[in-house]
Amino acid sequence: MLFLLFLTILSAAFLVTLILIAMGLYKEPILHHFERYADADDSFYLLPPLLVASGLFTVFGGFVFSTAFAPRFPVFLLGLLFLFCAYLTREYRRYMRMYPQIFLAYPRWYAELRERTTREERRRIAYMWLCLPRSMRLHLNGSDRHFMIWADQVILATVTQTVEDQEAKPERSYEYYRADNTHTRPYHM
């Protein structure tokens, strides 16, 4: 009984964390999601973990409720339904990609940041987030407006680096190469 109560408290903490993420008051997990170097889509879907948290809380809470108050009342069956729906949303993610206005709408700061930035800019924002002191992170977690201003400043600060990187690359055109692939001097007018 004590172990079930402990699992119920843990699942409630997980559910509260996801609710804070949905409200936009906890940005760390989504920004951590942006850090990956992969060609895959970096979309953060809130529905699968929210269904998992709801399912776990309902299953463990249902076991605690049925053992403490109503032994013949199977509340945990609703939790199993939530867990099955979470499995379906994880396996059929392509349907969620078809309707981003529904499944990527919350948290609002995330939807706005996705519209305004590229994948590379979001990755830079995520890595700059790691450099912030804890007090600044707490402030930016609580204020979406200040977070967006900070994200704009990060983007502006890294734009010059991106432009300089592109200018440093030598031009690759067919004018500079002969048929035998030896480098010739560029043609200047």
N, C-alpha and C positions, 0 to 999 in steps of 0.2 A: 504494500500500500504506500509506503514511504517513497519507494522507487518510482511508482506511478505518479505520485505527487511531484517529485523532482522533475520527471520528464514533462509533466504538464506545465510546470513553471518555465522550463527551458523552451518549450514550443511556444508559450505565450510571449516570452522575450523575443523569439525569432519573429513572431507575428507583429509585435510592436515595432521592431526594427524595420520591417517591410512597410508598415504603415507610415513610419517617419520618412522612409525613402519616397513613398508615394506622395506625401505632403511636401516634399522638397526640403526637409529639415535635416537630412543626412545624405550627403553627396559622395562620401568616401567609396562605397561599393561600386557605384556607377563609374566614377573616375578611375578606379582600379581596373575596371573592365576595359577602359580605353587604352591601357598601357600595352596591350598585346601587339606584337609585331606579326601580323598575319594578313593574308589576302582576303580572309573571310569577312563577312559583314560584322560590324562591331555594335549591332543593335542590342539594347538592353531591354528585354521583355519582362515586365513586372508580373504578368499573369501566372506563369508557371511557379515561381517561388512563392507567390501569394497563395496559390492553391495548395502547395505543399505545406506551408505553414498553417493554413486553416485546417487542412486535413489532419496534420499531426496534433494540433491543439484539440480538435474535435475527438480524435481517437483516444488520446490519453485522458482528456477531460471526461470523455464518455465512460472510460473504464473507472476512473475515480468516482464519478457520479453514480454509476451502476453498483459499484461495490459498497459505497457509503450510504446511498439513499434508496435506490430502486433497483434491486437485483435483476428484475425481469424486463427492464427497459433498455433496449439496445441503442443507445445514443451514438455509439461509435460507428454505426453503419453509415451515417452521414459523412463521417470523416473518411471512410473508405471510398465513398463516392467522390469526395474532393481529391483524394490521392489518385484515383483513376482519371479524373479530369486533368490533373496536373501531368500525368503520364501522356495523355493524348495531346495536350498543348506542347509538350516537349518534343514528341515524335512528329507532329504535324505542324512544325514551325513555319513551313512555306505558306500556309493559309494565313498566318499572322502577318507575314511579309506582304501579302496582297492588300491588307487594310491597315497601313501604318497610321492613318488618322485616328483609328480606334485603339490599337494596341501599343502605340508609341506616344500617346497623348500625355501620359503622366509619368513622372513628375513634369510640370510645365517647363521648368528651367532646362530640362533635358531635351524636350521637344524643340524649344527655341534654339538651343545650342546646336542641335543636329541640323536645323534648317540653315543656320548661318555659317557653319564651319565644315571643313573637309575632315577626312579621317586623320590625316597627318596633323592638322591643327588640334584636333581633339586629343591626340596622343601627346602632343607637346604640352597642352593644358594639364593633362593628367600627370606628367612628369614634373611640371612646375608646382603642382599641388603638393608633391612630396617634399619640396624644399621649404614650404611655408611652416612657420612655427604653429604650435597647437592652438594658441589663442586666436591667431588669424584664421585658421581653419574653422574654429568654432563660430567666429563672426561671419565668415562667408557661408557656412552651413545655414545660419539663421536668416540671411538676407539674400534673396535671389537677385535683387537689383545690384547689390555690391559685387556679387559673384560674377554677374554678366560684365560689369565694368572691369573687374580684374581679368576675366577671360579675354576681353577685347584688348587689354594692355599686353597680355601674353602674346596674343596673335600679332599685334603691332610690333612687339619686340622681336619676334621670330621671323617676321616678313623680311627684314633686311638680311638675315642669315640665309633665307631661302633664295633671295634675289642674288646675293653674292655667290652662293653655290652654283646657281645657274650661269652666272657670268664667268665663273672660273672654268667651266667645262669648255674644251676646245670644240669649235664647230666641226661637225661631221658632214661634209658635203662631198659630192662627187668631183667638184672642181679641185679639191686638194689632193686627190689620189690619182695615180696613173693606173694603167691597166695591170702593171706588174706589182701593184700594191706598195709601191715605195712612196714616201711622203715628198711632196714638192712644195715649193714656196707658194703661199696664197697670192692670188692675183689682186693687185692693188691698182686703182685708177688714179 
